[in-house]
Amino acid sequence: MFGIWSPHGTSVLHFPRFSLGTKEIQKEDPIRTPALPYGSEFAYSTNPAENTLTILLEAELAESADPQDTQYLRWRLFDDGGIGEVRIFPGEPVTGTWSQQELIGTEKYGKGSPVTATFTGLPINNSSFGKKKAVLYEYKGSGTPTKLDDAFFEVFFYKDGKNHPGDPANSPNWFYYWIPVMSFGKIENRIYSDVINVWLSTYAETDPPTRTTTFSMEASRPNVNTGNSGIYAFNEIITHENCHIDLWEQWWCKGCINTLGDDPEQDGYPNWWEDGAEGRAAGFSSTRNDKYSGERWVQGQKQHTAGYKYEEGVCRAKERSPLAPNWTLDIFDWSMSTLSSDQGKQWGR
Ligand SMILES: [Zn+2]
């Protein structure tokens, strides 16, 4: 038994510090093995100029230990669960270096304590975030390193950063990593734009005939309609925009434009529906332009059109029952935010 470990061998993972503005975020929840709790969390830098993940590993020595004995410590990091001892970030364009390292056989080990592992580049796949394992070994220069202990930790991306490796360029990390895990209904084309309307905090905008939706940064910020944020808000906005397509295709048809239909005033609503019971009840008229996007002046007052009021009423209600239940998305959310208002669902858990 290696004598410096107290009482059963203890390794401690410390958390990197990062800050934005005046608010400093610091996670100080060191893992103390052998309890191996989950919930020790490391995030890629929130500095937009950096795309690095830094993990500081440190073993605690017994009081009676010789500090020189840290020279015998070696470290490796593994992917989820470590059952197959898979290297961290397998198949991803992520490069890792240790602050001090040693090649033993064909494997690079971190050497000593404390030691820092720095990863550069974000993974392509959302599934590459999440649970990882750090393993501590003893090595005295020959043979195979002897495992002393291990501890689990989790890796997150900075939600509003733009340092993911894929398309679309200039889209935030949440948009890139969440697209593959969302249910989009009838939305076929997904575009990102930081700001859709400089005058309004517009979450998203849809062109129903082409089934194209443009999402803004607001689509992952708190949804004032439901009070949800982050991946839940995105899920609800998707459901809302899908609803606009549903309505359009109910009035016209998939891919159809209204210019050849029963719509002489060209407001997007067919006269048969505007003059029907539902249209009349919602304030439509077949002789007035009720176009969704427009506002109109009534006796000196600016008012939303019947089209806007009707569609927003119907589609905001749909946000209460999204295409996929919000809770089913928790396991896919590896985002962290510097804003507590839209924190990731697994950060801090
Ligand atoms: Zn809408």
Residues whose N, C-alpha, C, O or C-beta is under 5 A from the ligand:
A	BS01	ZN	E312 C315
